[in-house]
Amino acid sequence: METENVGLFVCGVLIFVALLNAGIIFGVLRGQNRNRFEVIGKAIRAAQNPWRERDEQIEELRQRVSDLEGGEKEVTQNDS
């Protein structure tokens, strides 16, 4: 690859990244009527614990299984 081509490639990548960032910023500013910082705060909270929603679902499932196991033990003890 010649030096000219490398320079064109780098410029193309920079323009692409700049347009992508501008599009994201424009979409956030235009599409949100609520507080703009709320979007940033939500992203930060998601970055701090990306599996929070999954952890909550697993905890709920664990609790349901525990409740079912407790119910089965009561039924088994009443049948004896």
BELLINTA-V312042 format. One line per field, one symbol per residue. psi: psi as a letter, one per 30 degrees, with the letter a starting at -180 (. if undefined). Layout:
BEGIN
psi = ???
END
This chain:
BEGIN
psi = kleeeeeeeeeeeeeeeeeeeeeeeeeeeefkfakffeeeeeeeeeeeifgeeeeeeeeeeeeeeeeeeeeeeeeeeef.
END
